[in-house]
């Protein structure tokens, strides 16, 4: 048999048109339309592949459109039209309550002519009393992220001795050109919202308050040094947590791509990629997400974290997907795998194997519904475990029997897409179902994946870090900002407290954790 199955035929535009003309004369109109579409599609595909910047993911997106993990829902049978019901408001949509404006300056306004105990202007026998709730009025204005105030100091010069007398600097001008709040704002924009330095510099210039990229780094650098003891304290807390989620994503560091740089010599020559790892720990009902960027994989970063763990504690639950680079071989953990990853395998093949995929997806959907009931009912870990054992365990046991039956009765080919999805789930069955045997075990790793969105937003906007030191600064700020957000703390107020109390933070960092630090006066709660 000839190993060369076909020959590559190179066609010019004229040759293609001539071929299509011949096909149009010889084929039926339906067959001609198919042939014409194939010709144009192949030429377009070749042109896309020949582009040097084209990546497989982008090519797939251009050819097939964006992917989704949502599966089509069954349409109910048509019923007699009824009167339209009011559509319930989606969560997160509606008026923002006044209490959410914690950064606003609230000005107390007394009544212009009444006070408590005065006679009512409308009825002669009544007295007015102060109300607990106040009427709230918001006025919102636009301004540059970093604003400036200039002071023009009058100068006088003696016409005899030449001495110049300059007006005193007003107290509100302060002593520094850049207030500590500048570094805090830049850090939040850069690492909390993914705005690169060059983009902020352009915005500031457009609004008449220039702030060059180099200046942004200089005003942010002292804050990073002041916050480093707190980062170390968070790492120590996370090391002793009972549950640690982990995941990573690729991240470029330009310095490590140049073999001559000092930092690149530290990197293992066998490593070709760099990554950002998110280790999200549950610390006494608080969430502590930590970010680590470098050449180490998630499992190695977890190993570094667990080296700081108290050896007398029980092994933590390690929640991750089944990639080998997530495994940590140096320390004992209780492994839990992500059920959402197993579900994703069946979503991928749902078009080719609809009946079998829908059966699995429906079973997994039942488990998620049970978990939502436990969460909405605010069950403690013990109650949640019993709830899952009562309602989820029978569903999962039936699903496992059904999956084995697919192979035993040869209804699923092991090498097919469905076979691979079934094999993945059966192979990792024990860690995938840890939530049925251990209190506090989660059913998926969505918490870590959500946390990685901060790093991904940075990667999409800035493309890379320039140096390893810059990457570690980004890790520090992302860890602090995301910890604040997950625990309901205002990150701007928190970072301002750190920069305003640098000596106290250095002396006792555990007293300045996001949930411990002295908070400013409370804002109005009214909606």
C-alpha positions as CSV (number, residue, x, y, z in Angstrom):
1,X,0.0,0.0,0.0
2,X,1.3,3.4,-1.0
3,X,2.0,5.4,2.2
4,X,1.3,8.7,0.3
5,X,-2.4,8.9,0.6
6,X,-2.8,12.1,-1.5
7,X,-0.9,14.8,-3.3
8,X,-1.1,18.5,-2.3
9,X,-2.6,20.5,-5.2
10,X,-1.8,24.2,-5.4
11,X,-4.6,26.3,-7.0
12,X,-4.5,29.8,-8.2
13,X,-7.6,32.0,-8.1
14,X,-8.1,31.6,-11.9
15,X,-7.8,27.8,-11.6
16,X,-10.3,27.7,-8.8
17,X,-12.8,29.7,-10.8
18,X,-12.3,27.5,-13.9
19,X,-12.8,24.4,-11.7
20,X,-16.0,25.8,-10.2
21,X,-17.3,26.7,-13.7
22,X,-16.8,23.1,-14.8
23,X,-18.5,21.7,-11.7
24,X,-21.5,24.1,-12.2
25,X,-22.1,22.7,-15.7
26,X,-21.7,19.1,-14.6
27,X,-23.3,18.9,-11.1
28,X,-26.7,19.5,-9.8
29,X,-27.3,23.0,-8.2
30,X,-27.3,21.5,-4.7
31,X,-24.0,19.6,-5.2
32,X,-22.5,22.7,-6.8
33,X,-23.3,24.9,-3.8
34,X,-21.6,22.3,-1.5
35,X,-18.5,22.1,-3.7
36,X,-18.3,25.9,-3.9
37,X,-18.5,26.3,-0.1
38,X,-15.8,23.7,0.4
39,X,-13.4,25.4,-2.0
40,X,-13.8,28.8,-0.4
41,X,-13.6,27.4,3.1
42,X,-10.4,25.5,2.4
43,X,-8.7,28.5,0.9
44,X,-9.8,30.7,3.9
45,X,-8.5,28.0,6.3
46,X,-5.1,27.8,4.6
47,X,-4.8,31.6,4.7
48,X,-5.5,31.6,8.5
49,X,-3.1,28.8,9.2
50,X,-0.3,30.6,7.3
51,X,-0.5,33.6,9.6
52,X,2.4,33.5,12.0
53,X,0.5,34.9,14.9
54,X,-2.4,32.5,14.6
55,X,-2.9,30.2,17.6
56,X,-5.0,27.0,17.7
57,X,-7.4,28.5,20.2
58,X,-8.0,31.6,18.0
59,X,-8.4,29.4,14.9
60,X,-10.9,27.3,16.7
61,X,-12.8,30.4,17.8
62,X,-12.8,31.8,14.3
63,X,-14.0,28.5,12.7
64,X,-16.6,27.4,15.3
65,X,-17.4,30.4,17.4
66,X,-17.1,30.8,21.2
67,X,-17.4,27.7,23.3
68,X,-19.8,27.4,26.2
69,X,-20.4,24.9,28.9
70,X,-24.1,25.5,29.0
71,X,-26.2,22.7,27.7
72,X,-29.6,23.2,25.9
73,X,-32.6,22.8,28.2
74,X,-35.6,20.7,27.3
75,X,-38.4,22.8,25.9
76,X,-41.7,22.3,27.8
77,X,-44.8,21.3,25.9
78,X,-46.8,24.2,24.6
79,X,-49.5,25.2,27.0
80,X,-52.5,27.5,26.9
81,X,-51.3,31.1,26.9
82,X,-51.7,32.7,30.3
83,X,-51.5,36.2,31.6
84,X,-47.9,37.4,31.6
85,X,-46.3,37.3,35.0
86,X,-44.0,39.9,36.4
87,X,-40.4,38.9,35.7
88,X,-38.3,38.5,38.9
89,X,-35.3,40.8,39.1
90,X,-32.0,39.1,38.5
91,X,-29.6,39.1,41.4
92,X,-27.2,42.0,41.3
93,X,-29.6,44.2,39.2
94,X,-31.3,47.2,40.6
95,X,-30.6,50.4,42.6
96,X,-27.3,50.6,44.5
97,X,-27.9,51.3,48.1
98,X,-26.3,54.4,49.6
99,X,-24.3,52.3,52.1
100,X,-22.3,50.9,49.2
101,X,-20.7,54.4,48.6
102,X,-18.1,54.0,51.4
103,X,-15.7,56.2,49.5
104,X,-18.0,59.2,49.3
105,X,-17.6,62.2,51.6
106,X,-20.8,62.4,53.7
107,X,-21.8,65.9,54.9
108,X,-24.2,66.1,57.8
109,X,-26.9,68.7,57.0
110,X,-29.0,70.0,59.9
111,X,-32.6,71.2,59.4
112,X,-32.6,74.9,58.5
113,X,-35.3,76.0,61.1
114,X,-36.5,73.0,63.1
115,X,-34.9,71.0,66.0
116,X,-36.1,68.3,68.3
117,X,-38.9,69.5,70.6
118,X,-40.1,72.4,68.4
119,X,-43.8,72.8,67.6
120,X,-45.0,71.3,64.4
121,X,-45.5,74.0,61.7
122,X,-48.7,72.3,60.5
123,X,-50.5,71.3,63.7
124,X,-50.6,73.4,66.8
125,X,-50.5,70.6,69.4
126,X,-47.6,68.5,67.9
127,X,-43.9,68.4,68.5
128,X,-41.2,67.3,66.0
129,X,-38.8,64.4,67.0
130,X,-35.5,63.4,65.5
131,X,-35.7,60.3,63.3
132,X,-33.2,57.5,63.3
133,X,-33.0,57.3,59.6
134,X,-31.8,60.3,57.6
135,X,-32.8,61.4,54.1
136,X,-29.8,60.6,51.9
137,X,-28.9,62.5,48.7
138,X,-26.0,61.5,46.4
139,X,-24.2,63.8,44.0
140,X,-21.6,62.1,41.8
141,X,-18.9,63.9,39.9
142,X,-16.1,62.8,37.4
143,X,-12.4,63.4,38.0
144,X,-9.1,61.9,37.1
145,X,-8.1,58.7,39.1
146,X,-5.2,60.7,40.4
147,X,-6.1,64.4,41.0
148,X,-3.8,67.3,41.8
149,X,-4.0,70.6,43.7
150,X,-1.5,73.4,42.9
151,X,-0.6,76.2,45.3
152,X,0.7,79.6,44.0
153,X,2.8,81.1,46.8
154,X,3.2,84.8,46.7
155,X,6.9,86.1,46.8
156,X,8.2,89.5,47.7
157,X,11.8,90.7,47.2
158,X,13.5,93.5,49.1
159,X,14.8,96.1,46.6
160,X,17.7,96.9,48.9
161,X,19.1,93.7,50.4
162,X,17.6,91.4,47.7
163,X,16.1,89.0,50.3
164,X,13.0,87.1,48.9
165,X,10.1,86.4,51.2
166,X,7.8,83.6,50.2
167,X,4.3,83.0,51.6
168,X,4.0,80.1,54.0
169,X,2.7,76.8,52.6
170,X,-0.8,76.2,53.8
171,X,-1.3,73.2,56.2
172,X,-3.6,71.4,53.7
173,X,-0.8,71.2,51.2
174,X,1.1,68.7,53.3
175,X,4.8,68.0,53.0
176,X,5.0,65.4,50.1
177,X,4.4,65.9,46.4
178,X,2.7,62.5,46.1
179,X,0.3,61.6,48.9
180,X,0.2,58.0,50.1
181,X,-3.2,57.6,48.4
182,X,-1.5,57.9,45.0
183,X,0.4,54.6,45.5
184,X,-2.8,52.9,46.8
185,X,-4.9,54.1,43.8
186,X,-2.2,53.0,41.3
187,X,-2.0,49.5,43.0
188,X,-5.8,49.1,42.8
189,X,-6.0,50.1,39.2
190,X,-3.0,48.0,38.2
191,X,-3.5,44.8,40.1
192,X,-7.1,45.0,41.1
193,X,-8.6,46.1,37.8
194,X,-5.9,45.2,35.3
195,X,-5.1,48.7,34.0
196,X,-1.5,48.8,32.7
197,X,0.8,51.7,33.7
198,X,1.0,53.0,30.2
199,X,-2.8,53.1,29.9
200,X,-3.2,55.0,33.2
201,X,-0.4,57.4,32.1
202,X,-2.4,58.1,28.9
203,X,-5.6,58.7,30.8
204,X,-4.0,61.0,33.3
205,X,-2.4,63.0,30.6
206,X,-5.7,63.3,28.8
207,X,-7.3,64.7,32.0
208,X,-4.5,67.2,32.6
209,X,-2.7,65.5,35.5
210,X,0.3,63.7,34.0
211,X,1.6,60.6,35.9
212,X,4.3,58.9,33.9
213,X,4.8,55.1,34.1
214,X,8.1,55.3,36.0
215,X,6.5,57.6,38.6
216,X,3.6,55.2,39.1
217,X,6.1,52.4,40.0
218,X,8.0,54.7,42.4
219,X,4.9,55.8,44.4
220,X,3.7,52.2,44.6
221,X,7.0,50.6,45.6
222,X,7.0,51.9,49.3
223,X,3.5,50.5,49.8
224,X,4.6,47.0,48.6
225,X,7.5,47.0,51.2
226,X,5.2,48.1,54.0
227,X,2.7,45.4,53.2
228,X,5.2,42.5,52.8
229,X,5.0,41.5,56.6
230,X,1.2,41.1,56.2
231,X,1.7,38.9,53.1
232,X,4.1,36.7,55.2
233,X,1.4,36.5,57.9
234,X,-1.2,35.5,55.4
235,X,1.1,32.7,54.0
236,X,1.5,31.4,57.5
237,X,-2.2,31.3,58.1
238,X,-2.9,29.6,54.8
239,X,-0.3,27.0,55.5
240,X,-2.3,25.8,58.5
241,X,-5.7,25.9,56.8
242,X,-8.0,22.8,56.6
243,X,-8.8,23.3,52.9
244,X,-6.7,24.7,50.1
245,X,-7.9,25.2,46.5
246,X,-5.2,25.4,43.9
247,X,-5.0,26.2,40.2
248,X,-2.6,28.0,37.8
249,X,-2.5,29.8,34.5
250,X,0.3,30.7,32.1
251,X,2.0,34.1,32.7
252,X,4.9,35.6,30.8
253,X,7.9,37.2,32.5
254,X,10.1,38.9,29.9
255,X,13.3,38.9,32.1
256,X,13.2,35.0,32.2
257,X,13.1,34.8,28.4
258,X,16.6,36.4,28.2
259,X,19.1,33.7,29.1
260,X,21.8,36.4,30.0
261,X,19.7,38.0,32.8
262,X,20.7,37.3,36.4
263,X,17.3,36.0,37.4
264,X,17.1,33.6,34.4
265,X,20.2,31.7,35.8
266,X,18.0,30.6,38.8
267,X,15.4,29.0,36.6
268,X,15.6,25.2,35.9
269,X,16.9,25.0,32.3
270,X,14.4,22.2,31.6
271,X,11.5,24.6,32.3
272,X,10.1,26.4,29.3
273,X,7.0,28.1,30.8
274,X,6.1,30.5,33.7
275,X,2.8,30.5,35.6
276,X,0.7,32.3,38.1
277,X,-0.6,30.0,40.8
278,X,-3.6,30.7,43.0
279,X,-3.7,28.9,46.4
280,X,-7.0,29.8,48.1
281,X,-7.2,28.7,51.7
282,X,-10.2,28.5,54.1
283,X,-8.9,30.0,57.4
284,X,-11.5,29.9,60.1
285,X,-14.4,30.7,57.7
286,X,-12.3,33.4,56.0
287,X,-11.0,33.2,52.5
288,X,-7.2,33.8,51.9
289,X,-6.2,33.7,48.2
290,X,-2.4,33.8,47.6
291,X,-0.7,34.3,44.2
292,X,2.7,33.1,43.2
293,X,4.3,33.8,39.8
294,X,7.4,32.1,38.5
295,X,8.5,28.9,36.8
296,X,7.0,26.6,39.5
297,X,3.8,24.6,38.9
298,X,0.8,24.7,41.3
299,X,1.9,21.5,43.1
300,X,5.4,22.9,43.8
301,X,4.0,26.1,45.2
302,X,1.6,24.1,47.4
303,X,4.6,22.1,48.6
304,X,6.4,25.4,49.6
305,X,3.3,26.5,51.4
306,X,3.0,23.3,53.4
307,X,6.6,23.4,54.5
308,X,5.4,26.1,56.9
309,X,2.5,24.0,58.2
310,X,2.3,22.9,61.9
311,X,3.3,19.2,61.8
312,X,0.8,18.4,64.6
313,X,-2.2,19.3,62.4
314,X,-4.2,16.9,60.3
315,X,-3.4,16.9,56.5
316,X,-5.4,19.5,54.7
317,X,-8.0,18.9,51.9
318,X,-6.3,19.7,48.6
319,X,-8.9,20.7,45.9
320,X,-7.6,20.8,42.3
321,X,-8.1,19.3,38.9
322,X,-6.4,16.0,37.9
323,X,-3.4,17.5,36.1
324,X,-0.1,15.9,37.2
325,X,1.5,19.3,37.8
326,X,-1.0,20.0,40.6
327,X,0.2,17.0,42.6
328,X,2.4,17.5,45.6
329,X,4.5,14.5,46.4
330,X,6.4,16.0,49.4
331,X,3.5,16.4,51.9
332,X,0.5,14.4,52.8
333,X,-2.9,15.9,51.8
334,X,-6.4,14.6,51.3
335,X,-7.0,14.8,47.6
336,X,-10.3,16.2,46.2
337,X,-10.9,16.6,42.5
338,X,-13.1,19.1,40.8
339,X,-16.5,17.8,39.7
340,X,-16.9,20.7,37.3
341,X,-13.9,19.5,35.3
342,X,-15.5,16.0,35.1
343,X,-18.7,17.6,33.9
344,X,-16.8,19.7,31.3
345,X,-15.7,16.4,29.7
346,X,-19.3,15.5,28.9
347,X,-20.3,19.0,27.8
348,X,-17.5,18.8,25.2
349,X,-19.0,15.6,23.6
350,X,-22.7,16.4,24.2
351,X,-23.2,17.1,20.5
352,X,-21.9,13.7,19.4
353,X,-23.3,11.6,22.3
354,X,-26.4,13.5,23.4
355,X,-28.3,10.8,25.2
356,X,-25.4,9.5,27.3
357,X,-24.0,13.0,28.0
358,X,-27.4,14.3,29.1
359,X,-27.7,11.4,31.5
360,X,-24.4,12.2,33.2
361,X,-25.1,16.0,33.2
362,X,-28.5,15.5,34.8
363,X,-27.0,13.4,37.6
364,X,-24.2,15.9,38.3
365,X,-26.8,18.7,38.1
366,X,-28.7,17.0,40.9
367,X,-25.6,17.0,43.1
368,X,-25.1,20.7,42.5
369,X,-28.7,21.3,43.4
370,X,-28.2,19.4,46.7
371,X,-25.1,21.4,47.4
372,X,-27.0,24.7,46.8
373,X,-29.7,23.5,49.3
374,X,-27.0,23.0,51.9
375,X,-25.5,26.4,51.2
376,X,-28.8,28.3,51.1
377,X,-29.9,26.5,54.3
378,X,-26.6,27.6,56.0
379,X,-25.8,24.1,57.1
380,X,-22.7,23.4,59.1
381,X,-20.1,21.0,57.6
382,X,-21.6,18.0,59.5
383,X,-25.1,18.7,58.4
384,X,-24.0,19.3,54.8
385,X,-22.2,15.9,54.7
386,X,-25.3,14.1,56.0
387,X,-27.4,16.0,53.4
388,X,-25.1,14.9,50.6
389,X,-25.0,11.3,51.8
390,X,-28.8,11.2,51.9
391,X,-29.5,12.8,48.6
392,X,-26.3,12.8,46.4
393,X,-24.8,9.5,47.3
394,X,-27.6,7.3,45.7
395,X,-27.4,9.4,42.6
396,X,-23.6,9.1,42.3
397,X,-23.7,5.3,43.0
398,X,-26.2,4.8,40.3
399,X,-24.1,6.9,37.9
400,X,-21.0,4.8,38.6
401,X,-22.9,1.6,37.9
402,X,-24.3,3.1,34.7
403,X,-20.8,4.2,33.5
404,X,-19.3,0.8,34.1
405,X,-22.3,-0.7,32.2
406,X,-21.5,1.5,29.2
407,X,-18.1,-0.3,28.8
408,X,-19.3,-3.8,29.9
409,X,-22.1,-3.8,27.3
410,X,-19.9,-2.0,24.7
411,X,-22.2,0.9,24.3
412,X,-19.2,3.2,24.7
413,X,-15.9,2.8,22.7
414,X,-13.0,3.5,25.1
415,X,-11.1,5.5,22.4
416,X,-14.2,7.7,21.6
417,X,-14.8,11.1,23.1
418,X,-17.5,9.6,25.3
419,X,-15.1,6.8,26.4
420,X,-12.5,9.3,27.4
421,X,-15.0,11.3,29.4
422,X,-16.2,8.1,31.2
423,X,-12.7,6.9,31.8
424,X,-11.6,10.3,33.3
425,X,-14.5,10.2,35.8
426,X,-14.1,6.5,36.8
427,X,-10.3,6.8,37.1
428,X,-10.6,9.8,39.5
429,X,-13.8,8.6,41.2
430,X,-12.5,8.6,44.8
431,X,-11.2,12.2,44.8
432,X,-14.2,13.4,42.8
433,X,-16.6,12.1,45.5
434,X,-14.7,13.1,48.6
435,X,-17.6,15.4,49.5
436,X,-19.6,12.2,50.2
437,X,-17.1,11.0,52.9
438,X,-15.5,14.1,54.5
439,X,-16.9,17.1,56.2
440,X,-16.0,20.4,54.5
441,X,-14.9,18.8,51.2
442,X,-16.0,21.0,48.3
443,X,-17.5,19.6,45.1
444,X,-15.5,21.8,42.7
445,X,-12.5,24.1,42.3
446,X,-14.5,27.1,41.0
447,X,-13.2,29.3,43.9
448,X,-9.6,29.0,42.7
449,X,-10.7,29.5,39.0
450,X,-12.6,32.6,39.9
451,X,-9.6,33.9,41.8
452,X,-7.3,33.4,38.7
453,X,-9.5,35.8,36.8
454,X,-7.5,38.7,38.3
455,X,-4.2,37.3,36.9
456,X,-5.9,36.6,33.5
457,X,-7.3,40.2,33.3
458,X,-3.7,41.4,34.0
459,X,-2.3,39.1,31.3
460,X,-4.9,40.2,28.7
461,X,-4.2,43.9,29.3
462,X,-0.5,44.0,30.1
463,X,0.5,40.8,28.2
464,X,3.4,40.1,30.6
465,X,5.5,41.2,33.6
466,X,8.8,42.8,32.8
467,X,10.8,41.4,35.7
468,X,10.5,38.7,38.4
469,X,10.5,41.4,41.0
470,X,7.5,43.1,39.3
471,X,5.7,39.7,39.2
472,X,6.2,39.2,42.9
473,X,5.0,42.8,43.6
474,X,1.9,41.9,41.5
475,X,1.4,38.7,43.5
476,X,1.5,40.7,46.8
477,X,-1.1,43.3,45.7
478,X,-3.4,40.8,44.1
479,X,-3.3,38.6,47.3
480,X,-4.2,41.6,49.5
481,X,-6.8,43.0,47.2
482,X,-8.6,39.7,46.6
483,X,-8.4,38.8,50.3
484,X,-10.2,42.1,51.1
485,X,-12.8,41.5,48.4
486,X,-13.6,38.0,49.5
487,X,-14.0,39.0,53.1
488,X,-16.1,42.2,52.5
489,X,-13.3,44.7,53.3
490,X,-12.8,47.9,51.3
491,X,-9.4,47.4,49.7
492,X,-8.7,51.1,49.3
493,X,-9.4,51.9,53.0
494,X,-7.3,48.8,54.0
495,X,-4.3,49.8,51.9
496,X,-4.5,53.4,53.1
497,X,-4.5,52.1,56.7
498,X,-1.3,50.1,55.9
499,X,0.6,53.0,54.3
500,X,-0.5,55.4,57.2
501,X,0.7,53.0,59.9
502,X,3.9,51.5,58.4
503,X,5.7,51.3,61.8
504,X,2.8,49.5,63.6
505,X,2.4,47.1,60.7
506,X,6.1,46.2,60.8
507,X,6.0,45.7,64.6
508,X,2.8,43.5,64.8
509,X,1.6,42.5,61.3
510,X,-1.0,40.0,62.6
511,X,-2.9,42.9,64.1
512,X,-3.2,44.4,60.6
513,X,-4.8,41.6,58.7
514,X,-7.8,42.7,56.6
515,X,-10.3,41.5,59.3
516,X,-8.3,42.9,62.2
517,X,-7.1,46.4,61.3
518,X,-8.6,49.5,62.9
519,X,-11.4,50.5,60.5
520,X,-12.6,54.1,59.8
521,X,-15.9,55.5,61.0
522,X,-18.9,53.6,59.6
523,X,-20.9,55.0,56.7
524,X,-24.7,55.3,56.3
525,X,-26.5,51.9,56.1
526,X,-29.7,53.2,54.6
527,X,-30.8,51.9,51.3
